[in-house]
Amino acid sequence: MAWRDARDWVKALTAEKQQRLGALLQVGANVSLEDEEKVVIERVRQVRQRGRIKTEDEYRTVVSYLEHVSEGELKPPELRAYENLLANFGKDG
């Protein structure tokens, strides 16, 4: 997924280059990496609240999110809920 690739790429940059990239994105495209990450987190929250992954894109978004959350950031019940969502994708008909 593009978000995951971009996030990994940005994390590999020095802090100075991350700041410069953020400024360029803000000026050139009126977006920020933080805003894009918030969009992904909101999508994942909506999927969890719904209790069902509808599309392959949602599946990939949840997988990408789980790959990048910090260890300990999710409580065990939350992690199990996401794992169940992934395991049940495509089984509902």
N, C-alpha and C positions, 0 to 999 in steps of 0.2 A: 504494500500500500504506500502511496506517495507520502502520506503524513509520517509514517514510520521511517521511511528512507530519509526524508528531509530532517527529521528530528535527530536521527543517528549522525547524519552529515554535520548538522549544526553543532552537536555535542562534541564532535571531533575538533572543532575550531577552537582557537584560543579565545579567552574572554574578550579580548580587544576586537577580534574579528567577528565574534558573535554580536557585539554591540554595533559594530559598523554595518553588518548585514541587517540587523534589526532596524537601524536608521534608514538604510536604503530601501528596505521593504515598506517602511512607513511612508516615506516620501514618494517613492515610485509607484506603489500599488495601494497605499492606504490600508495595509494589513500589517498585522504583527504575528510573530510566531506564537506568542502567548494567546492571542485571540483564536488562532487556528486550533491550538490545543484545547481551548475551552469548548470549541464547537465539537470536537471529538468526544470530550468528556461528557458533554450534554447528550450526544447521540447514544453513548453507552448507558447513561443514566436512564434515558427513555426506553431503551431495549429492556433493561433490567426491570423497570417499573411495569412495563407491558407484560413481562414474564415469558417472552417468546422472541426468537430471532426470526425475522421474516425473509431476509434476503441474504445472498452470499456476501454482499457488501457489508451488511450489518455483522455477519459472522466474522469477516476479516477485521472489521473495526474493533470488535470485542477482543479478538485474539491479539491484535496489535496493542490495544490498551493494556491487557494483562501482561504482555511481555515487557511493558515499560513502566508499570507502577513500581514504586519502591517496595522492597521486601518489608513487610509489616505495615504497609500503608492500608491494606484491606484487612478487615477482621475476618476470621475463619468463616463465619456464616455468609459474609459477602462473597468471599472467594468461592465457596461451595455453590452459591447461587449462580455465579457466572459459569462455573464448570458445568452445572446442570443445564444451563441455557445452551452451551456449546454442544454438550452430549445429546441434547434433544432436538437439535436443529435438523430439520428434514424428516422427522419421525411423525409429524402430525398430519400426514395425509398425502 
